[in-house]
Amino acid sequence: MDTIVAFGVRPEDLPAALTELAAGHPKRFATARAAGSVQHVGMFAHGLTNSVACSEWAPGASERDVLEAGKKAFPGWPDTVLAQVPQLPYEYPTCGIWKVPDRAAGQRVATVSSVPSLVISGTFDAKTGVSWAKGVIRDQSGSTAVQVPGIGHWVVPQSSCAQRVLASFLARPTAPDTTCVDGLRPQPFTIIPK
């Protein structure tokens, strides 16, 4: 699951990658995982990520809560799999070392604002789905929400349309140009015949 969500098998190639994996050929997943393991200096802020995760996310649910939610969602899967926090499988041990203040309660308070904001979601984002964006903009009267079809997590780097929307938002926060999204469609899925 972590590889599907985080490590770059393109959404349109996922059916083919799963078919190949089931047949004992993990090349697409291995290639995506290997590319995701390269750490480019300045590209990822581990300190910031751990500070947010350990102060805002991990305190909101115990390790037992994670296991129970996993059992409910995927009955029959082994506890060793279900006990892992999706996308953050080592977060509880990391947070035990990181030791930042618990800010979970404050993080869960809705932000009410009329300040212009832009929320861009990919319709195939398995980490922070479109439903999260709807929750974010609910109390932000000055917000613009954009859904980019067929894109997973990290929408702006993957979509030239999202880049144009962002640039127009920075130029005109109260009236960004979102028209490029209207004609977008997800790429067809790559299907491998059986």
N, C-alpha and C positions, 0 to 999 in steps of 0.2 A: 504494500500500500504506500509506504513512504516513497518508494521509487516512482510509482505512478504519479503521486502528487508533487513531488519536489524535484525530481532529477531529470526532467527534460525530454521524456518521450513525448513528442508533439501530440496534442489531442487527436488529430486526425489519423495518426499512426498507431494509436493504442490498440484497436482491434487486431491489427496485424501482429503487433508486439506480443499481445497475450496469446494469440494462436501459436506463434513461434515458440514462446516460452513453454506452453503446454506440450509442445512436441519435442522439448529438450533443447531448444535453440535460443539461448538468452542474449544473443548479440545486441539487439536493439536496446534492451534494458542495461546491459553491461556498458555499452557505449555511452548511453545517457548518464549512467551513474559515474563513470570515469570522468566525463566532462564536468559533472557537478562537483567532483572532488578536488578539482584544481582551485587553489585559493589565489586569487589575484589581489595583490596589495591594494588596499583602498576600495575594494569592491564590496566587501562584507564586513560589517562592524560587529564582531563577536561580543565585545564588551557591552555595547548598546543592546544587542539582541538578548544577551543573558540578563542584563539589568531590567529590561522590560518583561521578559518571560518570568523571571524569578520574583519580580515585585507585583506584577499585574495578573499573570496567568496561573502559575503554579499554586499560589495560595488560595485560589478560588475553588480548587478541588483536591481532595487528598488522593494518595495513590490507591486507596481502597475505592474511592469514588470512580476513578478511571477504570479499574478492573470491573466494577459492577456495571458501569455504562457499556463497557466492551462486551460483557456477557449478555446484556440485554440486546445490543445491536447485532452481535454475531454469536448466537448460541452454538455451542459445539466446538468453537475454536479453542485452542490450548490457552490456559491462563498465562503462559510465558509470552504469548503474543498479545493477548488482550490487556495485560498489565502495562504495556508500553504506551506512552502518550503519543498519539499520532503526530508525526513530524518532529516531536521533541522526545525521542525515546530515552534520552539520558538526562532529562531536565531536572528531575528530583535530586539525583546525586550532584548534579552541577550546582543547583540552588543551595544545597547543603554547604557547599564550599564558597559560593558567590556572596552569600549573606547580605542581601539588600533588604530594605524595609518592605513590609507587606503593604501594598497599595491596591489590593484587589477591590476593596469596597469602593474606593474613589473612582477606579477605572470603570466600574459598572454603572456609574451615574450618567444619565444621558446629557449630552452637551446641547444646550438650548442657545441658539445664536442666529442672528440675521447677517452675520459676516459672510460674504460670498465664499463658497467652498465648491470644490470639484471632486466628485467621487467617480472614479473610473473602475468598472468591473469587467472582467472577462467572463463570458457565459460558461466557459469550461474550467473555471478556477475551482479546484478542489480544496484549496486552503481557505480562502475567504470569498465565499460565494456571493452571488447577487443578493441573496436574502440579507446578508450582513449589510450591504450597502443601503438597502431599503431601511434598515434599522438606524443607520447612521444619519440619513437625511431626514428622517421623520420629524425631528425637532430643529432642523436648520432651515429656516425659511429662505435664506439666500443661496441655497445649494443648487447645483446642477448635477444630475446623475446621468452617467453614460454607461451603456452596456455594449461591449465590443464582442460581437459574435465569434465563437470559435477560438477564443484566446484563453489560455490558462492563467496562472499566477504571473505577476510581473508584466502587466498589460502594456505599459508605455514602451518599454524597450522592444516589444515584439510587434507593435502595430504602428505603422506610419500615420494612420488615421488618429490613433490615440495621441500621438506626438503632436499632430496639428491641433487637436482639441485642447491639449494642455497649453500649447503656445498661445492659442487664441484666448484661453482663460487668463493667462498671465497678462495679456494685452488689454482684455476687457472682462474683468472678473464678473460683472453682472450680466454679461451677454456673450458667453463664449459661442463660437461657431461649432456646432455639433453635426452639421449636415453630412459630413463624410460617413458617419455611422449608418445613415439610412440605407445605403446601398450594399452594406457589407453582409456577407453570408459565410457561415463556417465552410472550411474546405471539406470536400467529400472524404469520408473515412477510407483508409487503406484496408481493404479486405483481402485476405488470402484465401483462395478456394481450398476446401478440404480435400 
